[in-house]
Amino acid sequence: MAEKNPLFEHVLHYMDTALKEQGHKNDSWQVQELKSFKEILALTIRAKLTDGKYHHFQAIRIKHRNPYSTGLRPYGGGLRYHPLVTIEQMKGLAMDMTLKNAVVGLPFGGAKGGIAIDPRAYSFSDLKTITEEFVSELGDSIGPLLDRLAPDMGTDARIMSVIANKYISMNQRRHIPHPDAVVSGKPVAHGSDGIHGRKIATALGGFYVLKSLQEQRVLPSHTLQAVVQGFGNVGSNFIKLAPSFNVKVIAVSDVNGGIYNPEGFSFKELDEESREKKTISKFKKGQKINNKTLLTLACDILVPAAIENVLNKENAESVNAPFIFELANGPTTPEADKIFKDKGIICVPDILANAGGVTVSHYEWLQNTRTRRFSMEEVTDRLEKRMQINTAEVVKTSVRYNTTLRMGAYHLAIERLIGAFEGKHEGKWPDENDFPFFNE
Ligand code: NAD
């Protein structure tokens, strides 16, 4: 498996800081609960691919913690196909999921999984075989009330549909209610049971966070010039929706490099270019730049929407934006975070900024388990309300602790999680009127 990824240490660092400030002792059962993992599965999958040969792949699924009753409220989290998938990285991302669920008031545990593979190097037919082997190896450790999967880097609606079909066929004689709820991000076409809006949910949720921060005057309300790293599911949908939220994207990149145009871009043209050439880095209506330069361009808002640790101590001083909006998971290292804080750069943290995806995954789970279809309008209305209310809670919490938005989000998540642990294990439920979750 590929080299160690420091994301886990970073999440622990922020968590430790918040726990200490809240006066929790490191050896308390609540802290031990938060810092340990329920289950770490490290698997080797064997798949016979279209070349007629057997291939082996390292695959991981990790359940962090579920402060609610597993079996009623499942774990949930994305599935990543990327060469740098490691246990350490997945531990950090699973923990992130528990915190993210709590920040937006979703009563689920956090999980994450992945396969160390470059999906671009395989045909869909081979990816389907590999995915089916993975689901088969996961066996009973996933399920609609146990652990649900969702799209992340390198996976999409087609892969989610493969997971649903394999899980359903494996369990067809076991009468598991609503087996399609084992995975979200499924296609929306008839019979596929996906939900309207899941594809754009992470980016749209981000815009609702942004709008709420503008209403609270944390961000300015004029047209924001944005620089976006990543043109995948999250980055491309951010660019697609940007004009509706008064945001102008002046630079964008993918893994091959970036392009800059102060006049902005047409999403339609970029999308066509990406479909045709499999990259936007050669797009003619812009000046070529590399990913390193892209992150230091002058703009109002820098939007990392690709991989983790891209903003670090090597480049943080050169960042030329007053706001950073983390649509990617873990794009900022703690060293960079400190530099941003000292320079007065406001960082909207991943566990708030990109929580729209997990929120609409929750609506898809509700849609599947309650067998009631949600319209697009219903999804977007609910998403906006949830993002708006919880963004305001994060701002309030950061003021209460006199700290950054990131630490405000960590404080809020930890307060909610410890409250839920104490309710579940010690019967210390808050008064109904103090219950912090926004329920729908
Ligand atoms: P994706 O695989 O669809 O797209 C990833 C993009 O990042 C691609 O354009 C790729 O070329 C680019 N990229 C990869 N490596 C890069 C590098 N070294 N430098 C610059 N660009 C690089 O992935 P996605 O689903 O859009 O996810 C992007 C980020 O958002 C990840 O951090 C993911 O965990 C996070 N996220 C995704 C979702 C979701 O719903 N898909 C939800 C929450 C958070």
Boltz pocket constraint, residues with backbone or C-beta under 6 A from the ligand:
constraints:
  - pocket:
      binder: B
      contacts: [[A, 151], [A, 152], [A, 153], [A, 154], [A, 155], [A, 198], [A, 202], [A, 229], [A, 230], [A, 231], [A, 232], [A, 233], [A, 234], [A, 235], [A, 253], [A, 254], [A, 255], [A, 256], [A, 291], [A, 305], [A, 306], [A, 307], [A, 308], [A, 327], [A, 328], [A, 329], [A, 330], [A, 354], [A, 355], [A, 357], [A, 358]]
      max_distance: 6.0
